[in-house]
């Protein structure tokens, strides 16, 4: 399954973001933009929850390639500099939706495994694992303490 043409340039960006510990900034950007997604909102929340669980070290049963794909998809989603600029009303999110749909299909088995893991967790544990602190810096500091 071939990636959308404009998506490939986000893969090295995702690798750099992960290697530099910058995942919290992306998670916050996704949370700010997420409500504009309609039907894909829950899927984006699942990918965000996966990133949070991975960041906190609670869930590591994902291949590095799948994690980079998810992060690259979320980067594409929050980037104003993608194939169709987001400020173009009515069409600006179409490419974002297409890329997210592709990412969801490409990592569907990994997301299904993560969903199954979530179902086995207590609600209390999920609240802690998936809680978004007030700022990206707070999430980063929390990770350093952990």
C-alpha positions in Angstrom: 0.0 0.0 0.0 1.6 3.2 -1.2 1.7 6.3 1.0 0.0 9.5 -0.2 2.6 11.5 -2.2 2.9 14.4 0.2 3.1 12.1 3.3 6.6 10.7 2.7 8.4 13.9 3.7 6.8 13.7 7.1 8.4 10.3 7.9 12.0 11.7 8.6 10.4 14.5 10.6 8.6 12.0 12.7 11.8 10.0 13.3 13.6 13.2 14.4 10.7 14.2 16.6 10.7 10.9 18.4 14.5 10.8 18.7 14.6 14.3 20.2 11.8 13.6 22.8 9.5 16.2 21.2 6.4 14.0 21.2 4.6 16.1 23.9 4.5 19.2 21.6 2.9 17.1 18.9 0.3 15.6 21.3 -0.7 19.1 22.3 -1.0 20.4 18.8 -3.2 17.4 17.9 -5.4 18.1 20.9 -5.9 21.7 19.8 -6.8 20.8 16.2 -8.6 17.6 16.8 -12.2 18.9 17.3 -12.4 19.9 13.6 -12.3 16.4 12.3 -15.8 15.1 12.6 -16.0 11.4 11.9 -12.2 10.8 12.3 -12.1 12.5 15.7 -12.2 9.1 17.6 -9.5 7.6 15.4 -7.2 10.6 16.0 -7.9 10.4 19.7 -6.9 6.7 19.6 -3.6 7.6 17.9 -3.1 10.4 20.4 -3.7 7.9 23.3 -1.3 5.5 21.7 1.4 8.2 21.6 0.7 9.1 25.2 0.9 5.5 26.4 4.1 5.0 24.4 5.6 8.2 25.8 4.8 7.2 29.3 6.4 3.8 28.8 3.1 2.0 29.5 2.6 0.6 26.0 5.6 -0.5 23.9 4.0 -3.3 21.8 4.2 -1.3 18.6 6.7 -1.7 15.9 9.0 1.3 15.4 7.8 1.6 11.8 4.2 1.8 12.9 4.9 4.3 15.6 6.8 6.5 13.1 3.9 6.2 10.7 1.4 7.3 13.4 3.6 10.2 14.4 4.1 11.2 10.8 0.3 11.1 10.2 -0.3 13.3 13.2 2.5 15.7 12.1 0.9 16.0 8.7 -2.5 16.6 10.3 -1.2 19.5 12.4 1.1 21.0 9.8 -0.2 24.1 8.0 2.3 23.3 5.2 0.8 20.2 3.7 -0.6 19.5 0.2 -3.7 21.7 0.7 -3.2 24.6 3.1 -5.7 24.2 6.1 -6.7 27.9 5.8 -8.5 27.1 2.5 -12.0 26.9 3.9 -14.0 23.9 2.8 -11.1 22.0 1.3 -8.1 22.6 3.6 -8.7 19.5 5.7 -9.4 17.1 2.8 -5.7 16.1 2.4 -5.4 15.7 6.2 -8.4 13.4 6.2 -7.0 11.4 3.3 -3.6 11.0 5.0 -5.1 10.1 8.3 -7.4 7.5 6.6 -4.3 6.0 4.9 -2.4 5.9 8.2 -5.3 4.2 10.0 -5.4 1.5 7.3 -1.6 1.1 7.2 -1.4 0.5 11.0 -4.8 -1.0 11.6 -3.5 -4.2 13.2 -1.3 -2.2 15.5 -4.2 0.1 16.5 -6.4 -2.9 17.0 -3.8 -4.4 19.4 -3.5 -1.1 21.2 -7.4 -0.9 21.5 -7.4 -4.4 23.0 -4.7 -3.4 25.5 -6.7 -0.3 26.5 -9.8 -2.5 27.1 -7.7 -4.6 29.5 -6.7 -1.6 31.6 -8.7 -0.2 34.5 -10.4 3.2 33.9 -8.2 4.7 36.6 -5.0 3.5 34.9 -6.2 4.9 31.5 -7.0 8.2 33.1 -3.4 8.5 34.3 -1.9 7.1 31.1 -4.0 9.2 28.7 -4.2 12.4 30.8 -3.0 15.5 29.0 -1.2 17.9 31.5 -1.7 21.6 31.2 1.3 22.2 29.0 3.7 20.2 26.8 6.5 21.2 29.2 4.6 19.5 32.1 4.3 16.3 30.1 8.0 16.5 29.3 9.0 17.1 33.0 6.7 14.2 34.0 8.4 11.9 31.6 11.9 12.9 32.9 10.8 12.1 36.5 9.3 8.8 35.6 
